[in-house]
């Protein structure tokens, strides 16, 4: 599956060039969905001589997308956000708004 993404980037670069547009290779990352168990996951690849990082997961529009296709990493991430939110609420109620802090 990774070779399809590499080919797509090569076509995009070739088609964008006549329009004066270029790909920012430093910010370009790929996600390989072909290896679902995470084993043998490549960490980087080369596209047109440019180093491109291959990511296991990334956040897009506020949601975590994992190469396994599972929603479990997103559920764990949101549970952690909920724990942090509760801790900050507790601090707000017990410390920052107490009469001792004034």
Backbone as ProteinMPNN parsed JSONL, in Angstrom:
{"seq_chain_A": "XXXXXXXXXXXXXXXXXXXXXXXXXXXXXXXXXXXXXXXXXXXXXXXXXXXXXXXXXXXXXXXXXXXXXXXXXXXXXXXXXXXXXXXXXXXXXXXXXXXXXX", "coords_chain_A": {"N_chain_A": [[0.817, -1.195, 0.0], [2.024, 1.184, 0.612], [3.574, 1.869, -1.601], [1.695, 2.867, -3.377], [0.949, 5.296, -2.22], [3.399, 6.63, -2.406], [3.689, 6.779, -5.182], [1.488, 8.442, -5.74], [2.292, 10.826, -4.506], [4.486, 11.432, -6.119], [3.218, 11.907, -8.594], [1.624, 14.101, -7.852], [3.614, 15.996, -7.267], [4.786, 16.273, -9.816], [2.605, 17.269, -11.339], [2.017, 19.644, -9.99], [4.222, 21.241, -10.287], [4.386, 22.709, -12.869], [2.555, 24.685, -12.282], [3.781, 26.266, -10.502], [3.814, 25.453, -7.909], [5.0, 23.756, -4.993], [5.843, 20.824, -3.102], [6.031, 20.726, 0.369], [8.413, 19.072, 1.651], [9.501, 18.683, 4.166], [7.371, 18.781, 5.901], [5.76, 16.764, 5.046], [4.144, 13.724, 5.551], [3.511, 10.201, 5.704], [1.057, 7.587, 6.049], [1.072, 4.239, 6.453], [-1.217, 1.888, 5.704], [-1.117, -0.747, 5.138], [0.186, -2.602, 6.788], [-1.172, -4.016, 9.261], [-0.716, -5.045, 11.868], [1.392, -3.667, 12.912], [3.956, -4.677, 12.936], [7.126, -4.837, 11.328], [6.991, -2.221, 10.436], [7.9, 0.479, 8.51], [9.985, 3.281, 9.177], [10.626, 5.493, 7.724], [10.715, 6.746, 4.345], [11.765, 7.287, 0.938], [10.953, 9.768, -1.345], [11.173, 10.873, -4.511], [13.821, 11.531, -3.971], [13.588, 12.812, -1.545], [13.346, 12.794, 1.975], [10.792, 11.194, 3.698], [8.686, 10.831, 6.415], [7.155, 7.938, 7.815], [4.21, 7.47, 9.41], [2.713, 5.963, 12.305], [0.4, 6.743, 13.541], [-1.781, 9.629, 13.493], [-3.175, 12.882, 14.186], [-6.112, 14.13, 12.915], [-8.287, 16.662, 12.187], [-8.968, 16.731, 14.894], [-9.295, 14.068, 15.641], [-7.795, 10.969, 16.391], [-6.086, 9.0, 14.124], [-5.284, 5.751, 13.461], [-2.939, 3.321, 12.189], [-3.887, 0.726, 12.285], [-6.562, 0.887, 11.94], [-8.278, 0.661, 13.977], [-10.409, 1.979, 16.559], [-9.604, 2.076, 19.125], [-7.114, 3.375, 20.056], [-7.933, 6.083, 19.829], [-10.057, 6.178, 21.634], [-8.708, 5.676, 24.039], [-7.087, 7.966, 24.081], [-8.986, 10.005, 24.311], [-10.06, 9.321, 26.787], [-7.906, 9.897, 28.447], [-7.815, 12.671, 28.089], [-10.198, 13.325, 29.331], [-9.617, 12.645, 31.995], [-7.595, 14.507, 32.569], [-9.062, 16.869, 32.258], [-10.858, 16.631, 34.404], [-9.051, 16.78, 36.545], [-8.052, 19.398, 36.242], [-10.422, 20.827, 36.672], [-10.861, 20.19, 39.332], [-8.644, 21.444, 40.514], [-9.299, 24.075, 39.887], [-11.628, 24.483, 41.38], [-10.806, 23.896, 44.033], [-8.331, 25.114, 44.658], [-7.526, 27.453, 43.083], [-9.74, 29.095, 43.252], [-10.095, 29.414, 45.912], [-10.217, 31.011, 49.171], [-7.682, 31.274, 50.198], [-5.903, 31.792, 48.169], [-5.902, 34.439, 47.553]], "CA_chain_A": [[0.0, 0.0, 0.0], [2.906, 2.348, 0.697], [4.032, 2.242, -2.938], [0.627, 3.655, -3.999], [1.078, 6.647, -1.679], [4.612, 7.219, -2.976], [3.354, 7.112, -6.573], [0.58, 9.59, -5.715], [3.101, 12.008, -4.22], [5.292, 11.729, -7.302], [2.315, 12.506, -9.574], [1.251, 15.412, -7.345], [4.765, 16.881, -7.451], [4.943, 16.509, -11.246], [1.496, 18.096, -11.815], [2.023, 20.943, -9.328], [5.4, 21.994, -10.71], [4.105, 23.729, -13.89], [1.725, 25.736, -11.688], [4.613, 27.021, -9.567], [3.596, 24.95, -6.552], [5.935, 22.713, -4.58], [5.493, 20.083, -1.888], [6.916, 20.969, 1.501], [8.815, 17.716, 2.031], [9.791, 18.633, 5.609], [6.109, 18.584, 6.62], [5.004, 15.679, 4.433], [4.208, 12.446, 6.265], [2.649, 9.161, 5.152], [0.596, 6.551, 6.959], [0.943, 2.98, 5.727], [-2.303, 1.072, 6.246], [-0.945, -2.111, 4.685], [0.709, -3.465, 7.845], [-2.135, -3.77, 10.321], [-0.285, -5.421, 13.218], [2.464, -2.782, 13.357], [5.262, -5.307, 12.757], [7.824, -4.471, 10.093], [6.583, -0.879, 10.05], [9.035, 1.321, 8.144], [9.957, 4.564, 9.859], [10.744, 6.555, 6.723], [10.905, 6.318, 2.967], [12.279, 8.349, 0.087], [10.101, 10.098, -2.483], [11.878, 11.801, -5.393], [15.045, 11.946, -3.293], [13.254, 13.532, -0.311], [13.049, 11.951, 3.133], [9.404, 11.328, 4.157], [8.437, 9.989, 7.581], [5.958, 7.098, 7.781], [3.626, 7.567, 10.738], [1.79, 4.92, 12.755], [-0.871, 7.416, 13.814], [-1.749, 11.077, 13.441], [-4.437, 13.513, 14.538], [-6.69, 14.89, 11.817], [-9.553, 17.269, 12.598], [-9.224, 16.419, 16.291], [-9.447, 12.639, 15.885], [-6.592, 10.17, 16.183], [-6.214, 7.962, 13.105], [-4.227, 4.76, 13.681], [-2.741, 2.469, 11.011], [-4.649, -0.52, 12.427], [-7.961, 1.13, 11.626], [-9.029, 0.505, 15.218], [-10.723, 3.214, 17.276], [-9.118, 1.946, 20.5], [-6.199, 4.456, 20.44], [-8.691, 7.327, 19.973], [-10.822, 6.069, 22.879], [-7.749, 5.862, 25.13], [-6.67, 9.368, 24.081], [-10.08, 10.812, 24.858], [-10.172, 9.022, 28.22], [-6.854, 10.673, 29.103], [-8.238, 14.072, 28.081], [-11.236, 13.442, 30.349], [-8.936, 12.622, 33.299], [-6.925, 15.802, 32.723], [-10.106, 17.881, 32.441], [-11.344, 16.507, 35.777], [-8.0, 17.278, 37.443], [-8.036, 20.861, 36.151], [-11.633, 21.309, 37.317], [-10.634, 20.073, 40.768], [-7.737, 22.534, 40.883], [-10.029, 25.33, 39.768], [-12.571, 24.594, 42.485], [-10.213, 23.745, 45.357], [-7.135, 25.921, 44.922], [-7.491, 28.761, 42.441], [-10.879, 29.908, 43.671], [-10.203, 29.397, 47.371], [-9.89, 32.295, 49.811], [-6.26, 31.282, 50.505], [-5.088, 32.217, 47.026], [-6.032, 35.907, 47.363]], "C_chain_A": [[0.861, 1.259, 0.0], [3.345, 2.809, -0.687], [2.977, 3.077, -3.676], [0.706, 5.099, -3.518], [2.291, 7.366, -2.255], [4.352, 7.635, -4.424], [2.444, 8.338, -6.644], [1.336, 10.882, -5.426], [3.963, 12.409, -5.41], [4.441, 12.401, -8.383], [1.934, 13.915, -9.138], [2.385, 16.41, -7.567], [4.926, 17.247, -8.926], [3.851, 17.447, -11.778], [1.506, 19.497, -11.212], [3.158, 21.84, -9.822], [5.111, 23.031, -11.793], [3.262, 24.896, -13.367], [2.498, 26.586, -10.691], [4.44, 26.582, -8.124], [4.599, 23.847, -6.258], [5.415, 22.044, -3.313], [6.508, 20.425, -0.817], [7.284, 19.602, 2.077], [9.112, 17.598, 3.517], [8.524, 18.361, 6.424], [5.273, 17.442, 6.075], [5.239, 14.379, 5.195], [3.224, 11.488, 5.614], [2.195, 8.234, 6.265], [0.336, 5.295, 6.147], [-0.123, 2.123, 6.402], [-2.159, -0.391, 5.878], [-0.509, -3.072, 5.759], [-0.123, -3.239, 9.1], [-1.64, -4.107, 11.725], [0.876, -4.573, 13.72], [3.849, -3.384, 13.219], [5.823, -4.909, 11.395], [7.414, -3.101, 9.569], [7.828, -0.062, 9.724], [8.877, 2.682, 8.802], [10.055, 5.734, 8.883], [10.914, 5.925, 5.347], [11.437, 7.505, 2.181], [11.355, 8.524, -1.102], [10.815, 11.171, -3.286], [13.119, 12.377, -4.72], [14.824, 12.701, -1.997], [12.854, 12.549, 0.775], [11.625, 12.243, 3.595], [9.184, 10.338, 5.286], [7.133, 9.207, 7.399], [5.431, 7.006, 9.21], [2.739, 6.363, 11.037], [0.413, 5.513, 13.016], [-0.677, 8.92, 13.688], [-3.128, 11.611, 13.811], [-4.895, 14.368, 13.365], [-8.073, 15.355, 12.239], [-9.956, 16.833, 14.006], [-9.383, 14.953, 16.62], [-8.161, 11.902, 15.544], [-6.89, 9.066, 15.187], [-5.025, 7.034, 13.245], [-4.148, 3.835, 12.483], [-3.515, 1.151, 11.097], [-6.107, -0.361, 12.015], [-8.855, 1.025, 12.848], [-9.303, 1.864, 15.851], [-10.219, 3.182, 18.716], [-8.108, 3.034, 20.89], [-6.908, 5.795, 20.643], [-9.491, 7.31, 21.276], [-9.901, 6.276, 24.076], [-7.31, 7.315, 25.226], [-7.752, 10.245, 24.687], [-10.292, 10.554, 26.341], [-9.115, 9.797, 28.992], [-7.213, 12.145, 29.154], [-9.293, 14.294, 29.158], [-10.611, 13.473, 31.745], [-8.26, 13.967, 33.57], [-7.947, 16.902, 32.976], [-10.649, 17.833, 33.871], [-10.324, 17.045, 36.781], [-7.954, 18.805, 37.426], [-9.274, 21.466, 36.805], [-11.476, 21.273, 38.834], [-9.704, 21.173, 41.259], [-8.464, 23.866, 40.885], [-10.944, 25.532, 40.968], [-11.886, 24.655, 43.848], [-9.049, 24.684, 45.65], [-7.281, 27.327, 44.37], [-8.641, 29.656, 42.851], [-11.066, 29.913, 45.19], [-9.828, 30.773, 47.932], [-8.409, 32.402, 50.162], [-5.406, 31.834, 49.376], [-5.138, 33.725, 46.801], [-5.144, 36.676, 48.257]], "O_chain_A": [[0.464, 2.284, -0.554], [3.477, 4.009, -0.926], [3.328, 3.907, -4.514], [0.549, 6.026, -4.312], [2.231, 8.558, -2.558], [4.752, 8.722, -4.841], [2.617, 9.183, -7.522], [1.055, 11.916, -6.032], [4.145, 13.597, -5.676], [4.889, 13.356, -9.017], [1.92, 14.832, -9.96], [2.148, 17.537, -8.002], [5.177, 18.408, -9.25], [4.142, 18.329, -12.585], [1.05, 20.445, -11.853], [3.05, 23.066, -9.775], [5.561, 24.168, -11.649], [3.265, 25.976, -13.958], [1.947, 27.516, -10.102], [4.88, 27.279, -7.21], [5.0, 23.099, -7.15], [4.644, 22.633, -2.555], [7.713, 20.415, -1.069], [6.548, 19.048, 2.894], [8.987, 16.51, 4.079], [8.592, 17.78, 7.508], [4.185, 17.174, 6.587], [6.377, 13.986, 5.451], [2.221, 11.913, 5.04], [2.858, 8.108, 7.295], [-0.518, 5.284, 5.259], [0.052, 1.686, 7.54], [-2.997, -1.205, 6.266], [-0.803, -4.263, 5.662], [0.19, -2.365, 9.908], [-2.107, -3.502, 12.69], [1.305, -4.748, 14.86], [4.838, -2.667, 13.37], [5.08, -4.678, 10.441], [7.488, -2.857, 8.365], [8.715, 0.078, 10.566], [7.761, 3.174, 8.965], [9.613, 6.841, 9.19], [11.214, 4.739, 5.213], [11.543, 8.609, 2.715], [11.012, 7.559, -1.785], [11.038, 12.273, -2.782], [13.432, 13.557, -4.877], [15.786, 13.187, -1.401], [12.118, 11.594, 0.527], [11.279, 13.395, 3.855], [9.46, 9.148, 5.14], [6.142, 9.736, 6.897], [6.123, 6.523, 10.106], [2.096, 5.813, 10.143], [-0.61, 4.88, 12.753], [0.444, 9.423, 13.766], [-4.121, 10.886, 13.756], [-4.155, 15.224, 12.881], [-8.928, 14.546, 12.603], [-11.133, 16.595, 14.28], [-9.589, 14.614, 17.786], [-7.521, 12.182, 14.531], [-7.826, 8.288, 15.372], [-3.879, 7.476, 13.159], [-5.156, 3.582, 11.824], [-3.77, 0.525, 10.069], [-6.803, -1.347, 11.77], [-10.058, 1.273, 12.763], [-8.513, 2.795, 15.695], [-10.387, 4.155, 19.451], [-8.232, 3.583, 21.985], [-6.532, 6.563, 21.529], [-9.586, 8.335, 21.951], [-10.265, 6.972, 25.025], [-7.172, 7.847, 26.328], [-7.46, 11.131, 25.49], [-10.664, 11.466, 27.08], [-9.394, 10.303, 30.079], [-6.947, 12.809, 30.156], [-9.29, 15.327, 29.827], [-11.041, 14.257, 32.591], [-8.347, 14.498, 34.677], [-7.724, 17.773, 33.817], [-10.875, 18.878, 34.483], [-10.697, 17.693, 37.759], [-7.831, 19.434, 38.477], [-9.179, 22.52, 37.433], [-11.896, 22.193, 39.536], [-9.949, 21.769, 42.308], [-8.268, 24.689, 41.779], [-11.023, 26.634, 41.511], [-12.334, 25.388, 44.729], [-8.816, 25.013, 46.812], [-7.17, 28.297, 45.119], [-8.513, 30.879, 42.796], [-12.095, 30.373, 45.686], [-9.204, 31.587, 47.25], [-7.918, 33.505, 50.402], [-4.291, 32.299, 49.615], [-4.451, 34.226, 45.911], [-5.14, 37.906, 48.215]]}, "name": "protein", "num_of_chains": 1, "seq": "XXXXXXXXXXXXXXXXXXXXXXXXXXXXXXXXXXXXXXXXXXXXXXXXXXXXXXXXXXXXXXXXXXXXXXXXXXXXXXXXXXXXXXXXXXXXXXXXXXXXXX"}
